[in-house]
Amino acid sequence: RFLAYNNGITATVENLDIAINEDNQHIIKSMTGFQVVNGGQTMASIHRSVKIDKADISEVYVQAKITEVQPENIPLLAPLISRFANSQNKVSDADFSSNDPIHVEIQRLSEKVWIPGEQSRWYYERTRGQYQVEKSRKAPTVAKSKKYDFEHPSNQRFNKTDLAKYMYSWDQLPQVVSLGAQKCFVNFMADLKQAKEKDWRPDELFFKEVVAKAIIFKSADKIARQKKVPSYKANVVTYMVAYLSKKSLGRMSLMDVWDNQKVHECVLEAFEFWVIPIYEELVKSANGRDVTEWCKKDQCWDTIQEIDFGIPQGLQELLESNQPL
């Protein structure tokens, strides 16, 4: 596979139609399923030169490698070709999952599902920079740009690593979130695929619950900023969300969060009540060790979840009102 993994503009196709011209040279007559997997910036620069700068590119030649791949093998092989062909710009592990059917379906749901009131939607940025690219394409005028911003507010945008962070925080795995965005995402995808059937795809309920978890996480993050957590804010936030999930014992209604597009006031009060004690306990329990590294350990979460930081009265009442009969 050296040819496929080597540098250059690299593309995959499902089918190539090859012919021989009058000079006895092999030529490509047509291609099906053409997809650039490395060299996107070069392609974009050429496109801009033609469309924006009106440049003549008739004498421009760019080396390309085109690999014919059976359609069923593209999801596996295309990310590997991209990984080995790319050496100029860093490509993250999350980037290689952009075309995974699960993420494609989450994007489709984000384009379909409006929040209550149908004024705006949550935007799932499946590929890096997708939000700005789509905005430039769909909103070329000031008026259309304002409309686009209204329908897709920047605070209602999340990407693949955010998805993993929101899900794992609520699933009480703050130690995995603390590993960092890329490692958290890799673990999340491995666990998701192990837990679900091979052909499983996210549905509308899954999407709404993801958004609810995003709202909870963002609420915790806002409180941590307001309370001016001295350091380790990212760790404090994920541990605080996990602690809420632990103490709620399944009695927090994610659909209520979706319907209201915000958490109940008593949840904010609980975050305010917990944020500094959780920060202090993370530092204390590290016992002289590097706190960031300590937060990545299972023992750290074992320690935090067993501490009784107390449950404010308002949150206690909310949880009791959601108690199953």
N, C-alpha and C positions, 0 to 999 in steps of 0.2 A: 504493500500500500504506500510505498514511498512517493509515487507520483501524486496520489491523492492528498498526502499529508504535507507535501512540500509547499513552499511559498508561491505567491502569485495571486491574481484574482481567481478565486476558486468557486465553481458553481456545480450544482447537481441537477440532473434532469432525469425524468422517468423514461424518456425515449429520445433517441437521436436518429434522424433520417440522413444517412450519408450517401453521397453520390460522387462520381468522378467527372471532372470537367474535360474540356477539349485539350487541355494541357496535361492531361493524365494526373491531375492533382485531386486529392480527396477534399471534398467540400461538404459543409453542413447545409442541407436543404431546409430542415425544420427541426425544432426541438419542442418537447412537451414537458410541462412541469418544471420550467427553468427557475432555479432558486440560487441566488448568490449566498454563499456561506462564509466567504472571506473576501474583503475588498469592497465593502459597502461604501466606505468613504470615497474611494476612487470613483465608484459608480455615481455617487451623489454629486461629486465635483464635475464630472462630465455632463451630467444632466443639468446642473446649474449653468455651466458654460453655454449650453445650447439654449436653454429656456430664458435665463436672465441676461447673460452677457451677449447672447446672439453670436457666439463664436462659431467659426467654421472648423469642424472637427473631421472633415473628410480625409485628412492626411494623418490623423492620429491613430496609432495602433497600440493596443494594450494586450500584453500577454495574458492568456486565460487558460485555465485547465477546467475541462468539463468532464465530470464523471457520471456515466450512466449507471443509475442505481435502481434496482427493483423497488417499486413503490412501497412494498411492505418493509423494506430494509432502511428506508430514508430516515425514519425517526431515530434509529439506532446509529446509523453511519454518518449522517449529516453533522451532528454535534461533534463527533470524533474528528471528522475532516476539518471542521472549524477550529477545534482545539489545537490540532497539530499544525495547521497552516498558519495560524495567527501568531506573529511574533512582534508586531509593531505596537499594538495597543492591548492593554490588559483586558482579558475577557473573563468574567467571573463565572463561577459554577452555576449561578442562577441564570446567566445569559444562555447557557447551553440547554436549558429547559424551556425556553420560550415557546417552542413549537409543540411541547407536550400537550396532548389532547385535553388534559385537565385544565391547563392554563388557558388554552384556546376557548374552552367552554366558560370559564369564569369571565373572560373578557366579553364573550357573547352575552352573558347574563348582565354584565355591567352596562352594556349598551341597550339592554331590553328593560331592565327593572328600574322604575322611577321610585323615589322615596315618597312616602305618604304626602298627598297634595300635588304630586306630579309636577313640581317646579324644577327639580334638579335630580341628578343621578350621582352615584359613586363611580369614579373612574378607575378601572383596573389597568395599570400600565404594564402590559405583558412584556414589552420589549423596552430597553433603555431609550429614553428620549421620545417615546411614542406620543406622549401627551402634546409636546410642543410641535412635533411634526404634523400631527392630526389637526391641531389648532391652526397652524399655518396654511394647511390645505383647505380646511373647511371655513375658515374665518379670515379671508384676505382683507376685509374692510374693517374700519373702526367699529361700526355698528354691529357687524357679525361677530367681531372679537368680543364685544361686551356681552352679546347674547350667549356666546360659547362659554365665557367665564361664569355667567349666571347659571347656566345649565350644568357646568362641570367645575364647581369651585375648587380651588387648589387644595383646600383643607379636606376635600372629599376625594382625594386621589391616593392610591396606594399601589405598591408594586409587589413582586413575588417575595422578596425578603421581608417586607412588611407583613404580608400574609402569614408567613411562618411565625413571625414574632408575635402577632396578635393571637394566633391559634395556640401556640405553645404556652404563652403566658396564661391564658385562660385554662389550658389543660394541665396547669400546675407543673410546668417544666421550666421554671425560670433559670435553672442552672444550665440548660441547653441554650436558651436564648442568650445567656451571658457568654457563650462561646464565640459570639460574633455573628453578623448577618449571614455570611456565606456558609459557615459550618452549621448554623441553626437551620438554614434552608435545606441543606443536603440531608440532615437528619429528618427533617419534617417530611420531605418527599419520600424518603425510604420508608418511614413509618406509615405514611398515607397509603402507599402502594401495597404495603404488606397487609394493612388492615382492610383494604377494599378489594372487591373483585376486579379482575383484569380489565373488564370493559366498563367499570364504574365511571360515571361522570357527575360532576356537581349539579345540583338542581337549585331551584329558586330559594328553597328553604335554607340550603347550605350557604348560598350567597348572602341572604339576609342575616344569618347568624354570624357570618364572618364580619359583616359591617357592624353588627352590634358589638362584637368583641373589639373591633377597631375603635368604636366610640368609647368603650370602657377604658381601653389602653390610652387613648388620647386624653381622656379626662384625668387619668392618673398622672400622665406626663405634665399636664397643665398645672395641677396642684403642686407637683414637685418643683416646677419652675417658680411658681408663686411663693412657695415656702423657702426658696433659695437653698435647696439641698447643697451642702458644701462641695460634694464630689460624689462620684459613682452614681450619678443620676439615672443612667440607663439601667443599671442593676437594681436600684431602688424601685424604679417604676415596674419592671417585670416581676419583681418579688412582691410588690404591693398588689398587683393584679392577681397573681397566683394566690396570695393570702386571702383576698376577697373571694375568689373562687372556692378555696378550701373551706372557708367559714360559711359560705352560703349553702353548702351541701345540696347543690342542685336546685335551690329555691329562688335563684335569680332568673327572672323571665327575660331571655334574650329578645323575644318578640316584642315585649314592652319597650325595650331600648330601641329596637328598630322602628316601632310605630311612632315613638316620640322623638326619635333622632337625638336623644340625649339620655344621660343617666339620671336617676332620681336624685333630688337634692341631698337626701340622706347618704347616698353613696359618695358624693363629694365630701360631705362632712366626715365620713369614715376615712377617706383618703387623707384628709387634713389631720385627722386624729392619729393615723398610723405612720405617716411619711417620715417624720423625724425619728420616732422610736425604731422603725425598721432600718433606717440609715445607721443609727447608732449601734444597733445590734449586729448589723453586717460587719461593721468595723471592729466591734468588740469580739465577736465570735471568731474573727480571723486570727486573733491572738498573736499579733505581730507578723503574720504572713501577709503577702501581697493581697489586698482586698479584692482586686479585680480577678485574680486567679482563684481565690477562695470562693467567689461567687459562682464559679464554674463547676464546683464540686457538689455531688449528691449530698454530702454531709452538711453542706451549708443550708440547702433547702430543708433537710431533715431537722436542722436546728431551728430555723425560722418558723416553720409551720407548727412546731410544738409549743411555741411561746404564746402565752395568752396576752395579746395586746389590748384585749377588750373589744367589745362590739358596741358602738354608740346606740342609744335607745332608738333613734329613728330607723337605723338599718335593721335593728332587731325586730322592730314592728313590721317593717316591709317583708322581711324573710318569714316571719310568722304568718303574715297574710297570704303568703304564697305556699304555705305548708300544704302538701297533698292531704286530702281527706282520707 
